[in-house]
């Protein structure tokens, strides 16, 4: 944790939250990951549609 904090990837507040409820942090990270995948998928579909419309 000290290394992550020293380079700014983890704040003291974040570390405290992880220590208090690690499962909640994991669930939140999984939800965030799902959101990022959804955004990436939408962008891919949008790019595919744009390419198809040009052709």
C-alpha positions as CSV (number, residue, x, y, z in Angstrom):
1,X,0.0,0.0,0.0
2,X,2.8,2.4,0.8
3,X,4.2,2.1,-2.8
4,X,0.8,2.9,-4.3
5,X,0.3,5.8,-1.9
6,X,3.8,7.2,-2.7
7,X,3.0,7.5,-6.4
8,X,-0.5,8.9,-5.9
9,X,-2.5,5.8,-6.9
10,X,-4.0,5.4,-3.4
11,X,-5.0,8.1,-0.9
12,X,-5.1,7.7,2.8
13,X,-8.9,7.9,2.6
14,X,-9.0,5.2,-0.1
15,X,-6.7,2.9,2.0
16,X,-9.0,3.4,5.0
17,X,-12.1,2.5,2.9
18,X,-10.4,-0.7,1.6
19,X,-9.4,-1.6,5.2
20,X,-12.9,-1.0,6.5
21,X,-14.8,-2.9,3.8
22,X,-12.7,-4.6,1.2
23,X,-15.6,-6.5,-0.4
24,X,-17.5,-3.2,-1.0
25,X,-14.4,-1.8,-2.7
26,X,-14.1,-5.0,-4.9
27,X,-17.8,-4.7,-5.9
28,X,-17.4,-1.0,-6.8
29,X,-14.3,-1.8,-8.8
30,X,-16.2,-4.6,-10.7
31,X,-19.1,-2.2,-11.4
32,X,-16.7,0.4,-12.7
33,X,-15.0,-2.2,-14.9
34,X,-18.4,-3.2,-16.3
35,X,-19.1,0.4,-17.1
36,X,-15.8,0.9,-18.8
37,X,-16.4,-2.3,-20.9
38,X,-19.9,-0.9,-21.8
39,X,-18.4,2.4,-23.0
40,X,-15.7,0.6,-25.0
41,X,-18.3,-1.7,-26.6
42,X,-20.5,1.3,-27.5
43,X,-17.6,3.2,-29.1
44,X,-16.7,0.1,-31.1
45,X,-20.2,-0.3,-32.3
46,X,-20.3,3.4,-33.2
47,X,-17.1,3.2,-35.1
48,X,-18.3,0.0,-36.9
49,X,-21.5,1.8,-37.9
50,X,-19.5,4.9,-39.1
51,X,-17.3,2.6,-41.2
52,X,-20.2,0.7,-42.7
53,X,-22.0,3.9,-43.5
54,X,-19.0,5.2,-45.5
55,X,-18.6,2.0,-47.5
